[in-house]
């Protein structure tokens, strides 16, 4: 029997959670240690969970297992259905000592033990604090300095409000920024525009090793500095989400689109390793923003609802060379014209596609989608109705009956198609389901609603023989396909 310390060391060296799970199943020797590590790898808890911080601060063995720490805010967690995730090893400790960490001032006991617990997490490489806009200053003043003593930290996920700007900025400058490869910054609406400039300057100047960058701004300020001045040689994914205008509203109308296109194009040409490009903002700013000659590594593109109100210029925004090299695309259409649909038909390697489209162009879009698709989420834009007596679900049913989906021989995941039959006569669903399960590689199918998935079981000759309901927590459920914080399956 190996000593417990050696077992702990071996299991600690396993970085991938899937490998850790395989180890727990393959060997009884490692089963308990591996499962315990899995439970402690990602810890989600409220800052006021005092007994937990005391437990971690006084038990280094468990502190060393933690790789990702997420601090939750009661209101934010409720709004986003984010819940505490407390390991079973902690269950014997009293759980009724939850002190509301968002009272003002924060209880002194939390301010004492929470930094001690963070300092004990010697292998912490991800930290996120999911709060909205009323975190007390004394709480952040004790958390962010503690992060300065965690050199392995690779990912930082922070929010800024009007009270916390200076604390978060100090954190951005003090948490070994050269080591950070994943940075996610959310700027809340209460932050004055003047406070954002030093934050942007800090990200540009002090974070040379960024691979993933996400910046969400809820104030109407200019953020082209990120694209114009940013230089990160290893950058693979970027998402910029301005909630207001992309540029200064005082800029002449004719100058803004041209300047935006030049800045975005030059950014893409500088970052030759970029795989995923997401940017949201005013719709008129995107024509000419992608290089006509293509890009050496770009594989994923998402303009959010950029084409929701105007689908006629998709072919002008996305050049032929770009669409030919994409493997992931997310777009919302209403009424794409012929030129935009023709541009879709030029895709050669597209394997993951998420589309929202009106029922009026359902047939046309299906006819141009590429045969290479492996994952497809096709949803109806729900504000449009079909003129005349024909219902939308009848049109979708006819598309399935006429074989519009039969060409997708590589399709593994399919979502959204059967959603139109939700709460209708189940005979419609069964009829379409029987046709879709005959697709040769289809393995996972969304049935009637976003929360209902089935797995298609096949026999020795790959014929469908049964359907299995997928549990909501199943790792096979593709409910996070397009989330930026989950790496695309490129």
Secondary structure, 3 states (H helix, E strand, C coil): CCCHHHHHHHHHCCCCHHHHHHHHHHCHHHHHHHHHHHHHHEEEEECCEHHHHHHHHHCHHHHCCCCEEEEECHHHHHHCCCCCECCHHHCCCCCCCECCCCCCCCCHHHHHHHHHHHHHCCCCCEEEEECCCCCCHHHHHHHHHHHCCCCCCCEEEEEECCCCHHHHHHHHHHCCHHHCCEEEEEECCCCCHHHHHHHHHHHHHHCCCCCEEEEEECCCCCCHHHHHHCCCCCCCEEEEEECCCCCCCCCCHHHHHHHHHHHHHHHHHHCCCCCEEEEECCHHHCCCCCCCCCCCCCCEEECCCCCCCCCCCHHHHCCHHHHHHCCEEEEECCCCCHHHHHHHHCCCCCCEEEEEECHHHHHHHHHHCCCCCCEEEEEECCCCCCCCCCCHHHHHHHHHHCCCCCCCCCCCEEECHHHHHCCCCHHHHHHHHHHHCCCCCCCEEECCCCCCEEEEEECCCCCEEEEEECCCCCCCCCCCCCCCCCCCCC
